[in-house]
Amino acid sequence: MVDSTCRIMEQILAVPAGKVSCYRDIALKVGIPNGARQTVRVLHSLSEKYDLPWHRVIRSNGSIALEEGAGRELQISLLRAEGVKISPQGRIDMKKFGV
């Protein structure tokens, strides 16, 4: 496995329950400027295999990237179960819930 992939996985695993991070910030923490898409690829391809807390990673504007019927409802449910507040518009306060 590529070193950057392992570092991205470590950052995703470091997001505690009840908190969220965004694709961009995870990439920045591992030294990959403009690496948000790489974070997305890691989540998409390795979340299930490595039991990554994929639901804790959202867009930098606090919104959920998944569309209706494509896991959005599950992500919202999992986040709410951890105590993350989500507005009716599907936004999360990054100042309160972000890491």
Protein Blocks (a to p, Z undefined) as FASTA:
>chain_A
ZZklmmmmmmmmmpcghiacdfklmmmmnopghilmmmmmmmmmmmmmnopafklpccfk
opafbdghilmmmmmmmmmmnopacdfkopacfklmpZZ
